[in-house]
């Protein structure tokens, strides 16, 4: 299981497969794409709409996503 280079909005470690939740209630699953050379494009969040978003954009001040459920638990 891969560990993301960024923590969630609250500072918790994010791992591949974790579920993230935004203050709006929107939930997405963290995915890791190893064959992408850009670290920002290796880590995405899949919201089920076939357009994964960059993880780094989801955990900052605008997205404020936090780990809802860890894949390891």
PDB file as gemmi writes it, atoms N, CA and C in Angstrom:
CRYST1    1.000    1.000    1.000  90.00  90.00  90.00 P 1                      
ATOM      1  N   UNK A   1       0.850  -1.172   0.000  1.00  0.00           N  
ATOM      2  CA  UNK A   1       0.000   0.000   0.000  1.00  0.00           C  
ATOM      3  C   UNK A   1       0.898   1.239   0.000  1.00  0.00           C  
ATOM      4  N   UNK A   2       0.634   2.139  -0.918  1.00  0.00           N  
ATOM      5  CA  UNK A   2       1.425   3.355  -1.068  1.00  0.00           C  
ATOM      6  C   UNK A   2       0.920   4.460  -0.131  1.00  0.00           C  
ATOM      7  N   UNK A   3       1.851   5.286   0.354  1.00  0.00           N  
ATOM      8  CA  UNK A   3       1.509   6.428   1.198  1.00  0.00           C  
ATOM      9  C   UNK A   3       1.644   7.697   0.369  1.00  0.00           C  
ATOM     10  N   UNK A   4       0.613   8.518   0.383  1.00  0.00           N  
ATOM     11  CA  UNK A   4       0.603   9.755  -0.391  1.00  0.00           C  
ATOM     12  C   UNK A   4       1.619  10.755   0.160  1.00  0.00           C  
ATOM     13  N   UNK A   5       2.168  11.601  -0.711  1.00  0.00           N  
ATOM     14  CA  UNK A   5       3.144  12.592  -0.255  1.00  0.00           C  
ATOM     15  C   UNK A   5       2.511  13.777   0.486  1.00  0.00           C  
ATOM     16  N   UNK A   6       1.195  13.860   0.529  1.00  0.00           N  
ATOM     17  CA  UNK A   6       0.496  14.938   1.223  1.00  0.00           C  
ATOM     18  C   UNK A   6      -0.431  14.351   2.278  1.00  0.00           C  
ATOM     19  N   UNK A   7      -0.576  15.029   3.404  1.00  0.00           N  
ATOM     20  CA  UNK A   7      -1.567  14.603   4.401  1.00  0.00           C  
ATOM     21  C   UNK A   7      -2.942  15.146   4.037  1.00  0.00           C  
ATOM     22  N   UNK A   8      -3.969  14.670   4.729  1.00  0.00           N  
ATOM     23  CA  UNK A   8      -5.293  15.237   4.513  1.00  0.00           C  
ATOM     24  C   UNK A   8      -5.361  16.622   5.148  1.00  0.00           C  
ATOM     25  N   UNK A   9      -6.496  17.275   5.065  1.00  0.00           N  
ATOM     26  CA  UNK A   9      -6.647  18.642   5.553  1.00  0.00           C  
ATOM     27  C   UNK A   9      -6.353  18.758   7.052  1.00  0.00           C  
ATOM     28  N   UNK A  10      -6.574  17.678   7.791  1.00  0.00           N  
ATOM     29  CA  UNK A  10      -6.316  17.679   9.231  1.00  0.00           C  
ATOM     30  C   UNK A  10      -4.919  17.180   9.597  1.00  0.00           C  
ATOM     31  N   UNK A  11      -4.114  16.840   8.583  1.00  0.00           N  
ATOM     32  CA  UNK A  11      -2.747  16.397   8.843  1.00  0.00           C  
ATOM     33  C   UNK A  11      -2.561  14.897   8.950  1.00  0.00           C  
ATOM     34  N   UNK A  12      -3.612  14.121   8.692  1.00  0.00           N  
ATOM     35  CA  UNK A  12      -3.533  12.652   8.786  1.00  0.00           C  
ATOM     36  C   UNK A  12      -2.930  12.067   7.506  1.00  0.00           C  
ATOM     37  N   UNK A  13      -2.155  10.995   7.672  1.00  0.00           N  
ATOM     38  CA  UNK A  13      -1.547  10.287   6.542  1.00  0.00           C  
ATOM     39  C   UNK A  13      -2.643   9.718   5.635  1.00  0.00           C  
ATOM     40  N   UNK A  14      -2.417   9.821   4.327  1.00  0.00           N  
ATOM     41  CA  UNK A  14      -3.338   9.267   3.324  1.00  0.00           C  
ATOM     42  C   UNK A  14      -2.644   8.113   2.630  1.00  0.00           C  
ATOM     43  N   UNK A  15      -3.355   7.005   2.463  1.00  0.00           N  
ATOM     44  CA  UNK A  15      -2.815   5.861   1.739  1.00  0.00           C  
ATOM     45  C   UNK A  15      -3.741   5.500   0.578  1.00  0.00           C  
ATOM     46  N   UNK A  16      -3.166   4.783  -0.366  1.00  0.00           N  
ATOM     47  CA  UNK A  16      -3.916   4.297  -1.529  1.00  0.00           C  
ATOM     48  C   UNK A  16      -5.144   3.517  -1.059  1.00  0.00           C  
ATOM     49  N   UNK A  17      -6.307   3.834  -1.605  1.00  0.00           N  
ATOM     50  CA  UNK A  17      -7.534   3.135  -1.272  1.00  0.00           C  
ATOM     51  C   UNK A  17      -8.363   3.799  -0.186  1.00  0.00           C  
ATOM     52  N   UNK A  18      -7.799   4.809   0.495  1.00  0.00           N  
ATOM     53  CA  UNK A  18      -8.560   5.520   1.533  1.00  0.00           C  
ATOM     54  C   UNK A  18      -9.777   6.219   0.933  1.00  0.00           C  
ATOM     55  N   UNK A  19     -10.800   6.391   1.755  1.00  0.00           N  
ATOM     56  CA  UNK A  19     -11.950   7.209   1.368  1.00  0.00           C  
ATOM     57  C   UNK A  19     -11.774   8.584   1.976  1.00  0.00           C  
ATOM     58  N   UNK A  20     -11.925   9.612   1.142  1.00  0.00           N  
ATOM     59  CA  UNK A  20     -11.848  10.990   1.596  1.00  0.00           C  
ATOM     60  C   UNK A  20     -13.233  11.611   1.571  1.00  0.00           C  
ATOM     61  N   UNK A  21     -13.460  12.543   2.484  1.00  0.00           N  
ATOM     62  CA  UNK A  21     -14.739  13.234   2.553  1.00  0.00           C  
ATOM     63  C   UNK A  21     -14.488  14.738   2.626  1.00  0.00           C  
ATOM     64  N   UNK A  22     -15.252  15.475   1.847  1.00  0.00           N  
ATOM     65  CA  UNK A  22     -15.205  16.937   1.856  1.00  0.00           C  
ATOM     66  C   UNK A  22     -16.263  17.465   2.818  1.00  0.00           C  
ATOM     67  N   UNK A  23     -16.137  18.708   3.276  1.00  0.00           N  
ATOM     68  CA  UNK A  23     -17.164  19.298   4.142  1.00  0.00           C  
ATOM     69  C   UNK A  23     -18.566  19.258   3.518  1.00  0.00           C  
ATOM     70  N   UNK A  24     -18.632  19.237   2.192  1.00  0.00           N  
ATOM     71  CA  UNK A  24     -19.922  19.175   1.486  1.00  0.00           C  
ATOM     72  C   UNK A  24     -20.573  17.798   1.596  1.00  0.00           C  
ATOM     73  N   UNK A  25     -19.788  16.785   2.028  1.00  0.00           N  
ATOM     74  CA  UNK A  25     -20.289  15.418   2.104  1.00  0.00           C  
ATOM     75  C   UNK A  25     -19.862  14.562   0.929  1.00  0.00           C  
ATOM     76  N   UNK A  26     -19.260  15.167  -0.088  1.00  0.00           N  
ATOM     77  CA  UNK A  26     -18.792  14.411  -1.257  1.00  0.00           C  
ATOM     78  C   UNK A  26     -17.670  13.467  -0.816  1.00  0.00           C  
ATOM     79  N   UNK A  27     -17.733  12.215  -1.298  1.00  0.00           N  
ATOM     80  CA  UNK A  27     -16.776  11.180  -0.910  1.00  0.00           C  
ATOM     81  C   UNK A  27     -16.096  10.625  -2.156  1.00  0.00           C  
ATOM     82  N   UNK A  28     -14.793  10.396  -2.050  1.00  0.00           N  
ATOM     83  CA  UNK A  28     -14.033   9.813  -3.143  1.00  0.00           C  
ATOM     84  C   UNK A  28     -12.977   8.864  -2.620  1.00  0.00           C  
ATOM     85  N   UNK A  29     -12.516   7.978  -3.490  1.00  0.00           N  
ATOM     86  CA  UNK A  29     -11.494   6.985  -3.127  1.00  0.00           C  
ATOM     87  C   UNK A  29     -10.152   7.412  -3.722  1.00  0.00           C  
ATOM     88  N   UNK A  30      -9.094   7.322  -2.910  1.00  0.00           N  
ATOM     89  CA  UNK A  30      -7.735   7.668  -3.337  1.00  0.00           C  
ATOM     90  C   UNK A  30      -7.188   6.551  -4.214  1.00  0.00           C  
ATOM     91  N   UNK A  31      -6.658   6.931  -5.380  1.00  0.00           N  
ATOM     92  CA  UNK A  31      -6.044   5.961  -6.277  1.00  0.00           C  
ATOM     93  C   UNK A  31      -4.609   6.397  -6.572  1.00  0.00           C  
ATOM     94  N   UNK A  32      -3.758   5.410  -6.809  1.00  0.00           N  
ATOM     95  CA  UNK A  32      -2.351   5.657  -7.113  1.00  0.00           C  
ATOM     96  C   UNK A  32      -2.046   5.091  -8.484  1.00  0.00           C  
ATOM     97  N   UNK A  33      -1.464   5.911  -9.355  1.00  0.00           N  
ATOM     98  CA  UNK A  33      -1.137   5.514 -10.727  1.00  0.00           C  
ATOM     99  C   UNK A  33       0.386   5.547 -10.856  1.00  0.00           C  
ATOM    100  N   UNK A  34       1.020   4.418 -10.630  1.00  0.00           N  
ATOM    101  CA  UNK A  34       2.483   4.343 -10.524  1.00  0.00           C  
ATOM    102  C   UNK A  34       3.216   4.732 -11.802  1.00  0.00           C  
ATOM    103  N   UNK A  35       2.632   4.479 -12.960  1.00  0.00           N  
ATOM    104  CA  UNK A  35       3.362   4.693 -14.216  1.00  0.00           C  
ATOM    105  C   UNK A  35       3.341   6.147 -14.690  1.00  0.00           C  
ATOM    106  N   UNK A  36       2.791   7.063 -13.923  1.00  0.00           N  
ATOM    107  CA  UNK A  36       2.793   8.467 -14.301  1.00  0.00           C  
ATOM    108  C   UNK A  36       4.037   9.131 -13.718  1.00  0.00           C  
ATOM    109  N   UNK A  37       4.834   9.828 -14.526  1.00  0.00           N  
ATOM    110  CA  UNK A  37       6.084  10.412 -14.027  1.00  0.00           C  
ATOM    111  C   UNK A  37       5.902  11.611 -13.095  1.00  0.00           C  
ATOM    112  N   UNK A  38       4.778  12.297 -13.147  1.00  0.00           N  
ATOM    113  CA  UNK A  38       4.534  13.477 -12.312  1.00  0.00           C  
ATOM    114  C   UNK A  38       3.800  13.060 -11.039  1.00  0.00           C  
ATOM    115  N   UNK A  39       4.416  13.312  -9.873  1.00  0.00           N  
ATOM    116  CA  UNK A  39       3.822  12.877  -8.599  1.00  0.00           C  
ATOM    117  C   UNK A  39       2.421  13.461  -8.413  1.00  0.00           C  
ATOM    118  N   UNK A  40       2.165  14.648  -8.914  1.00  0.00           N  
ATOM    119  CA  UNK A  40       0.831  15.240  -8.777  1.00  0.00           C  
ATOM    120  C   UNK A  40      -0.217  14.482  -9.583  1.00  0.00           C  
ATOM    121  N   UNK A  41       0.229  13.798 -10.640  1.00  0.00           N  
ATOM    122  CA  UNK A  41      -0.702  13.012 -11.446  1.00  0.00           C  
ATOM    123  C   UNK A  41      -0.699  11.530 -11.075  1.00  0.00           C  
ATOM    124  N   UNK A  42       0.189  11.117 -10.177  1.00  0.00           N  
ATOM    125  CA  UNK A  42       0.176   9.737  -9.683  1.00  0.00           C  
ATOM    126  C   UNK A  42      -0.938   9.547  -8.662  1.00  0.00           C  
ATOM    127  N   UNK A  43      -1.231  10.581  -7.902  1.00  0.00           N  
ATOM    128  CA  UNK A  43      -2.210  10.509  -6.814  1.00  0.00           C  
ATOM    129  C   UNK A  43      -3.476  11.235  -7.199  1.00  0.00           C  
ATOM    130  N   UNK A  44      -4.579  10.493  -7.269  1.00  0.00           N  
ATOM    131  CA  UNK A  44      -5.864  11.043  -7.688  1.00  0.00           C  
ATOM    132  C   UNK A  44      -6.951  10.633  -6.704  1.00  0.00           C  
ATOM    133  N   UNK A  45      -8.085  11.298  -6.823  1.00  0.00           N  
ATOM    134  CA  UNK A  45      -9.270  10.929  -6.062  1.00  0.00           C  
ATOM    135  C   UNK A  45     -10.373  10.653  -7.065  1.00  0.00           C  
ATOM    136  N   UNK A  46     -10.959   9.459  -6.965  1.00  0.00           N  
ATOM    137  CA  UNK A  46     -12.031   9.033  -7.877  1.00  0.00           C  
ATOM    138  C   UNK A  46     -13.377   9.231  -7.186  1.00  0.00           C  
ATOM    139  N   UNK A  47     -14.180  10.101  -7.768  1.00  0.00           N  
ATOM    140  CA  UNK A  47     -15.505  10.392  -7.226  1.00  0.00           C  
ATOM    141  C   UNK A  47     -16.605   9.634  -7.971  1.00  0.00           C  
ATOM    142  N   UNK A  48     -16.204   8.701  -8.828  1.00  0.00           N  
ATOM    143  CA  UNK A  48     -17.177   7.894  -9.558  1.00  0.00           C  
ATOM    144  C   UNK A  48     -17.728   8.556 -10.800  1.00  0.00           C  
ATOM    145  N   UNK A  49     -17.096   9.642 -11.229  1.00  0.00           N  
ATOM    146  CA  UNK A  49     -17.596  10.354 -12.410  1.00  0.00           C  
ATOM    147  C   UNK A  49     -16.674  10.193 -13.621  1.00  0.00           C  
ATOM    148  N   UNK A  50     -15.760   9.229 -13.565  1.00  0.00           N  
ATOM    149  CA  UNK A  50     -14.807   8.934 -14.648  1.00  0.00           C  
ATOM    150  C   UNK A  50     -13.821  10.059 -14.914  1.00  0.00           C  
ATOM    151  N   UNK A  51     -13.684  11.008 -13.997  1.00  0.00           N  
ATOM    152  CA  UNK A  51     -12.724  12.095 -14.126  1.00  0.00           C  
ATOM    153  C   UNK A  51     -11.999  12.284 -12.793  1.00  0.00           C  
ATOM    154  N   UNK A  52     -11.034  11.405 -12.483  1.00  0.00           N  
ATOM    155  CA  UNK A  52     -10.319  11.535 -11.214  1.00  0.00           C  
ATOM    156  C   UNK A  52      -9.644  12.900 -11.085  1.00  0.00           C  
ATOM    157  N   UNK A  53      -9.650  13.433  -9.882  1.00  0.00           N  
ATOM    158  CA  UNK A  53      -9.052  14.737  -9.587  1.00  0.00           C  
ATOM    159  C   UNK A  53      -7.740  14.549  -8.850  1.00  0.00           C  
ATOM    160  N   UNK A  54      -6.834  15.499  -9.017  1.00  0.00           N  
ATOM    161  CA  UNK A  54      -5.558  15.434  -8.308  1.00  0.00           C  
ATOM    162  C   UNK A  54      -5.784  15.490  -6.799  1.00  0.00           C  
ATOM    163  N   UNK A  55      -5.150  14.571  -6.100  1.00  0.00           N  
ATOM    164  CA  UNK A  55      -5.252  14.533  -4.645  1.00  0.00           C  
ATOM    165  C   UNK A  55      -4.751  15.830  -4.023  1.00  0.00           C  
ATOM    166  N   UNK A  56      -3.643  16.359  -4.535  1.00  0.00           N  
ATOM    167  CA  UNK A  56      -3.060  17.566  -3.940  1.00  0.00           C  
ATOM    168  C   UNK A  56      -4.039  18.735  -3.959  1.00  0.00           C  
ATOM    169  N   UNK A  57      -4.944  18.771  -4.928  1.00  0.00           N  
ATOM    170  CA  UNK A  57      -5.941  19.847  -5.006  1.00  0.00           C  
ATOM    171  C   UNK A  57      -7.112  19.608  -4.055  1.00  0.00           C  
ATOM    172  N   UNK A  58      -7.316  18.376  -3.640  1.00  0.00           N  
ATOM    173  CA  UNK A  58      -8.479  18.032  -2.819  1.00  0.00           C  
ATOM    174  C   UNK A  58      -8.244  18.233  -1.323  1.00  0.00           C  
ATOM    175  N   UNK A  59      -6.988  18.219  -0.894  1.00  0.00           N  
ATOM    176  CA  UNK A  59      -6.696  18.269   0.536  1.00  0.00           C  
ATOM    177  C   UNK A  59      -6.270  19.654   1.029  1.00  0.00           C  
ATOM    178  N   UNK A  60      -6.213  20.619   0.126  1.00  0.00           N  
ATOM    179  CA  UNK A  60      -5.809  21.970   0.500  1.00  0.00           C  
ATOM    180  C   UNK A  60      -6.962  22.795   1.051  1.00  0.00           C  
ATOM    181  N   UNK A  61      -6.742  24.083   1.167  1.00  0.00           N  
ATOM    182  CA  UNK A  61      -7.720  24.992   1.751  1.00  0.00           C  
ATOM    183  C   UNK A  61      -9.039  25.015   0.966  1.00  0.00           C  
ATOM    184  N   UNK A  62      -8.982  24.818  -0.347  1.00  0.00           N  
ATOM    185  CA  UNK A  62     -10.216  24.830  -1.142  1.00  0.00           C  
ATOM    186  C   UNK A  62     -11.002  23.528  -0.993  1.00  0.00           C  
ATOM    187  N   UNK A  63     -10.322  22.380  -1.068  1.00  0.00           N  
ATOM    188  CA  UNK A  63     -11.020  21.091  -1.009  1.00  0.00           C  
ATOM    189  C   UNK A  63     -11.322  20.617   0.391  1.00  0.00           C  
ATOM    190  N   UNK A  64     -10.384  20.824   1.302  1.00  0.00           N  
ATOM    191  CA  UNK A  64     -10.514  20.461   2.721  1.00  0.00           C  
ATOM    192  C   UNK A  64     -10.915  19.004   2.964  1.00  0.00           C  
ATOM    193  N   UNK A  65     -10.479  18.095   2.080  1.00  0.00           N  
ATOM    194  CA  UNK A  65     -10.839  16.685   2.242  1.00  0.00           C  
ATOM    195  C   UNK A  65     -10.072  16.050   3.398  1.00  0.00           C  
ATOM    196  N   UNK A  66     -10.753  15.199   4.134  1.00  0.00           N  
ATOM    197  CA  UNK A  66     -10.161  14.464   5.244  1.00  0.00           C  
ATOM    198  C   UNK A  66     -10.430  12.975   5.065  1.00  0.00           C  
ATOM    199  N   UNK A  67      -9.577  12.153   5.674  1.00  0.00           N  
ATOM    200  CA  UNK A  67      -9.751  10.700   5.583  1.00  0.00           C  
ATOM    201  C   UNK A  67     -11.012  10.315   6.359  1.00  0.00           C  
ATOM    202  N   UNK A  68     -11.944   9.706   5.647  1.00  0.00           N  
ATOM    203  CA  UNK A  68     -13.171   9.205   6.248  1.00  0.00           C  
ATOM    204  C   UNK A  68     -12.957   7.787   6.764  1.00  0.00           C  
ATOM    205  N   UNK A  69     -12.303   6.982   5.910  1.00  0.00           N  
ATOM    206  CA  UNK A  69     -12.006   5.594   6.275  1.00  0.00           C  
ATOM    207  C   UNK A  69     -10.709   5.188   5.614  1.00  0.00           C  
ATOM    208  N   UNK A  70      -9.807   4.669   6.395  1.00  0.00           N  
ATOM    209  CA  UNK A  70      -8.518   4.233   5.883  1.00  0.00           C  
ATOM    210  C   UNK A  70      -8.645   2.852   5.260  1.00  0.00           C  
ATOM    211  N   UNK A  71      -7.962   2.648   4.149  1.00  0.00           N  
ATOM    212  CA  UNK A  71      -7.996   1.346   3.471  1.00  0.00           C  
ATOM    213  C   UNK A  71      -7.363   0.262   4.346  1.00  0.00           C  
ATOM    214  N   UNK A  72      -6.496   0.678   5.262  1.00  0.00           N  
ATOM    215  CA  UNK A  72      -5.809  -0.279   6.133  1.00  0.00           C  
ATOM    216  C   UNK A  72      -6.617  -0.715   7.334  1.00  0.00           C  
ATOM    217  N   UNK A  73      -7.802  -0.135   7.528  1.00  0.00           N  
ATOM    218  CA  UNK A  73      -8.584  -0.503   8.725  1.00  0.00           C  
ATOM    219  C   UNK A  73      -9.820  -1.284   8.384  1.00  0.00           C  
TER     220      UNK A  73                                                      
END                                                                             
